[in-house]
Amino acid sequence: MIPLLDLRAQYQGVSHEIEAAALRVLSSGQYVMGPEVEAFEQAFAGYCNVRHAIAVNSGTSALHLALLAAGVGQGHEVITTPFTFVATTAAICLAGARPVFVDIDPVSLNLDPTHIAAAITPRTRAILPVHLHGMTADMDPILSIARQAGIHVIEDACQAHGALYHGRRAGSMGISGCFSFYPGKNLGAAGEGGMVVTDDDDQAAHIRCLRDWGQEGRYNHVMRGFNYRMDALQAAILGVKLRHLEAWTEARRAHARRYDSLLRGSAVETPHEISGCRHVYHVYAVRSAARGLLRAALASRGVDTGMHYPRPVHLQKAYADLGYREGDFPCAETAAEQVLSLPLYPELSERQIDIVAAAVRSDAYAA
């Protein structure tokens, strides 16, 4: 079986560094926040070319706090995409606001800027684009629309560690950017973790306070906050992995280029890297009108696949109260029916890629 993701292979490549970092934390007696978290924050801020990085316990928490710090709350609206993991929408609701969806671009699968202006109302407080699958949204028009409307842009960069948009790091373009370190991410912890990055001093101070029970100093609670602190063990492990992230990213990109070449002229549509941008291929998602047949054919040949995501958020039962219906966002709905993720991780071998591509090109299914 060729797995969709192999975290054990990654661990084997850095096991000595990881174990040394873990033992350092265990022997320190400092298990929550502390110097390990501060060191990782500084390193990640440098990686993203921003002034501040605030570590939290998950990507969802990062989104939640970024929204709150930007002034999003009860009665407000936040514009976002329906074609994403549900956490993006959940964070908006946790902040007390209403998610307002607009359709995606059929090529990039990211938020389509041409639909945003029509969705803005007096209640709109932010735009929350998602850099899906490791490819940045088209940020220049999004930022321009936001400036004209006097609203914030908060980037969901949870799948886009190291992605570039015309030379700018994902997460560095809006008032803040949010990352997840869930184990399967390009930069993944040995558990949960997240980060908010920003160049805004006030945003950073607000988020630091919110993540630790709203404290400014021990037992001085100046606002109602949360227990969203990062564990020192996760920070130490992530600090080790961050040093390898660029090499892993280039391996992902090389694998994607090989897939692109081998699948050229096949019945599937391969992912697009938008001109001037750097795709980091959190997943390598092809499109097929016969996805079910393709997935079954690949499984019969020992190839694992994934679906990111088979049902758009506006059609999820949990968000039926938002009032959206089938047909409201046709590009997102079509993508949800067609997208299939092929195995892709840095340790994947060329031979494995060749096997997967040959299975995709086989005549075992009808496109």
Disulfide bonds with the S-S distance in Angstrom:
none
